[in-house]
Structures are given as structure tokens and as C-alpha cells.
Amino acid sequence: VLAPRLFSRGQASSVLAPRLFSRGHHVGIDRFGTDDPRMSGTVVHHKSGLVFISGQTAAAADGISAQTKAVLAKVDERLAAAGTDKSHVLQAQIWLKSMADFKDMNAAWIEWVDPNNKPARATVESPMANDRILVEIMVTASTSE
């Protein structure tokens, strides 16, 4: 079982800690953040070396810059828990509530992204599940193994 690397034993948050189930668990696949009945927060497929991180939001933060930075901090936490980092991000999908926020979101993204390992990326405008959400980001990365 892949253990989160951000926390020592007993300190892992329920969001990042893996939960394995006898039914539906596949050898070579670890799932983190399984408290949500709809999805896993992170899935690591060891055979392919891929890490899939579900869409991250930060509705509590005010403004697009603050939300983008908070979302990317969550992405960093999930990548670290899966044993990798942003230099291994292969693809990012970004949803904005309004394309008017593109410039400010992009500025926060440029501060965060590894300039030597920029992923493929798409950004679209979309209605959000909660009116306070301005941005949602989902990434696929490779393991650092």
C-alpha cells in the first residue's frame, strides 16, 4: 500500500490517507481520499505509473488569484502523497466560472508551474457546482519512480 509521504503514521488526513476495500480494490491501484461516496480524490495506477487527481476547488478563498493558489497547493499535497511532484504533471484541465478571470488565474498558474516541465493544458469556461467556486483544476501526472 502506498502511504502518504507528507505525514507520519497516524497524522495523515482523511483526504490523503488511502482506504482499501476488499471489494473493488485492484492490485497495483491505490486510491486516496475515498470518503466521498462519488469518487476518489487521487488514484495511483502503478503499472502505468500514472497519478490521477480529481478536480480541486477552494470555494472558501476570496478571488480568482487566491482560489487558484489554494487549489494548486491542494494539487501539490496530493502529488506529494502519491510520491511525485508538479515536475511530473503531464496534463491539466482547468475550468473557470468566467473567462474574464483567465489572466489572473494564468498569472497564479505561471508562478506555480515548473517552467522546465510544463504540462499539456486546456482551460474552458463552465458553470460551477457552487456559486463561490471560481476555478477547478484536475491533473494527471506520472509517478517519480
Secondary structure, DSSP 8 states (H G I E B T S, - for coil): ----SSS-TT---TTTSB---TTT--TTEEEE---STT--SEEEETTTTEEEEEEE--TTS-SHHHHHHHHHHHHHHHHHHTT--GGGEEEEEEEES-GGGHHHHHHHHHHHS-TTS--EEEEEE---SSTT--EEEEEEEE---
